[in-house]
Amino acid sequence: MRSTQQSVTLIGLGPMGRAMAAVLLDRGHAVTLWNRTASRADDLVARGAVLAADPAEAVAANEAVILSLTDYEAMYDVLGPVPAPALAGRVLVNLTSATPEEARAGARWAAERGAVQLTGGVNVPPSGIGQPESSTFYSGPREPFDRHRALLETLTGRVEHHGEDPGLAALLYQIGVSMFWTSMLSYWQAIALARANGLTAADILPHADDTANSLARFFAFYTGRVDAGDHSGDVDRLAMGMASVEHVVRTNADAGVDTALPAAVADLFRRGMEAGHGGDSFSTLVEVMSKPAGAAVEPVAGSRPIRA
């Protein structure tokens, strides 16, 4: 965790920004704030924060400027009117969610004004800010990351620098949230199916936990094989999985539960089958998903097409 206090500016007081401001104040940092709705800063000002009159004043107050905004368009709206000389020399710790390309464009925009951007992807909700086990991905110039590391560790105890490419932190973050949203939707689907059959979320929680905890072993098993392009099938043949996911769709339909999510899974399996991979491991769906829908899926090393 951090060992020294410093002065820092924070722009954006949504739930995440407010959590960050509170932790920074708790840890003894001098905090300057700006938010479009100024009243959101009232309690933080009462605790010692300084509320800037406008973004230009906020940026001018400190070298380190933390951005916690809705998206990069909001960043341009807020910082666009700030004179370029005021941005020169600033380190924009941009914790705003974005695509990798948006993060790269934002870094170029900052560089044109003499600033540097550290792209950040915070891997916890607001309640995790300030916790030693929480983590954030960063990418961009290494020197300002190292120089401000103590400040960054105030926000999350674990900080990881992933290279100079400002888009990489955004990519890693989006990979994580892609898995998160899909996984949580699968749990909501499970609860809906349970309810339709007279069970509660509490009834199925132990089973759901067991299923979720088993995934780490599957990730580890398939990682080396996927990287090697080895989709040879055995007990995990795609054709067997196709039958299983069709049972899932029918079970939900019979219970009167929405089938959009399991049907989408079944569609991916069906596309793999149509590409001739029924005898391969269902990991071959990586290759299906790596191409736009409708594109031909070429066999890869280790694959074997299904035989009649």
Salt bridges, closest charged atoms under 4 A:
ASP26 OD1 - ARG47 NH2 2.26
ASP43 OD2 - ARG18 NH2 2.66
GLU63 OE2 - ARG147 NH1 2.43
GLU63 OE1 - HIS148 NE2 3.41
GLU101 OE2 - ARG104 NH1 2.59
GLU112 OE1 - ARG113 NH1 3.48
GLU143 OE2 - ARG147 NE 2.65
ASP146 OD1 - ARG142 NE 2.96
GLU153 OE2 - ARG149 NE 3.03
GLU160 OE2 - ARG158 NH2 3.62
GLU160 OE1 - HIS162 NE2 3.04
ASP165 OD2 - ARG104 NH2 2.93
ASP280 OD2 - HIS277 ND1 2.58
GLU287 OE2 - HIS231 NE2 2.75
